[in-house]
């Protein structure tokens, strides 16, 4: 599964500029999948919508959550999540650049 795409879809509790960069990277990756007709399978589950595409012969799977209102947990350290988000946005930007 492509964790950077899943994480950018799931990460909702950030400032506007971080959210906008995640949205832009995700949208550009989805445009690539549509333009190359790489989408193979789609599966609906309780967690969200699973997508599977074949890119350069490699199967890539990611999940997009449903648009429900969420309960914000109080015991989560969002600074750690922001560190992962920064890493994954840079990684997804590089992936989009190479595609």
C-alpha positions in Angstrom: 0.0 0.0 0.0 1.2 3.5 -0.7 1.4 5.0 2.8 2.2 8.5 1.7 -1.0 8.8 -0.4 -3.1 7.3 2.4 -1.6 9.5 5.0 -2.2 12.7 3.0 -5.8 11.7 2.5 -6.3 11.0 6.2 -4.6 14.0 7.6 -7.3 16.5 8.2 -6.2 18.4 11.3 -3.5 20.7 9.8 -3.2 24.3 8.9 -4.5 25.4 5.5 -1.2 25.5 3.6 -0.3 22.0 4.7 -3.7 20.7 3.7 -3.5 22.5 0.4 -0.1 20.9 -0.4 -1.5 17.4 0.5 -4.6 18.0 -1.6 -2.5 19.2 -4.6 -0.1 16.2 -4.4 -3.0 13.8 -4.1 -4.9 15.4 -7.0 -1.9 15.4 -9.3 -1.3 11.7 -8.5 -4.9 10.9 -9.3 -4.7 12.8 -12.5 -1.7 10.7 -13.5 -3.6 7.5 -12.8 -6.6 8.7 -14.8 -4.5 10.0 -17.7 -2.6 6.7 -18.0 -5.7 4.5 -17.4 -3.8 2.7 -14.7 -6.7 2.0 -12.3 -7.4 -1.7 -12.0 -9.7 -2.2 -9.0 -11.9 -0.3 -6.6 -13.2 -1.7 -3.4 -15.7 -0.1 -0.9 -15.1 -0.9 2.8 -16.0 0.4 6.2 -12.7 2.4 6.4 -13.1 4.0 3.0 -12.5 3.4 -0.7 -9.6 1.2 -1.7 -8.0 1.9 -5.1 -5.5 -0.3 -7.0 -3.6 0.8 -10.0 -0.7 -0.7 -11.9 2.1 1.9 -12.4 5.2 0.7 -14.4 4.2 -2.9 -13.8 3.9 -2.5 -10.0 0.6 -2.8 -8.2 -0.1 0.3 -6.0 -3.0 0.3 -3.5 -4.2 3.2 -1.4 -7.3 4.2 0.6 -9.4 7.3 0.5 -11.6 7.9 3.6 -15.3 8.7 3.5 -16.2 12.3 4.2 -17.7 11.8 7.7 -17.4 14.1 10.6 -14.7 12.9 13.0 -14.2 12.9 16.7 -10.8 14.5 17.5 -8.8 12.3 19.9 -7.2 14.0 22.8 -4.4 11.4 23.4 -2.8 11.8 20.0 0.5 13.7 19.6 -0.1 15.8 16.5 3.5 17.0 16.4 4.6 13.5 15.6 1.9 13.2 12.9 3.0 16.5 11.4 6.6 15.1 11.1 5.3 12.1 9.2 3.1 14.4 7.1 6.1 16.6 6.1 8.1 13.5 5.1 5.2 12.0 3.1 4.4 15.2 1.3 8.1 15.5 0.2 8.0 11.8 -0.9 4.7 12.2 -2.8 6.1 15.3 -4.5 9.1 13.4 -5.6 6.9 10.5 -6.9 4.7 12.9 -8.8 7.8 14.6 -10.3 9.3 11.3 -11.5 6.0 10.2 -13.0 
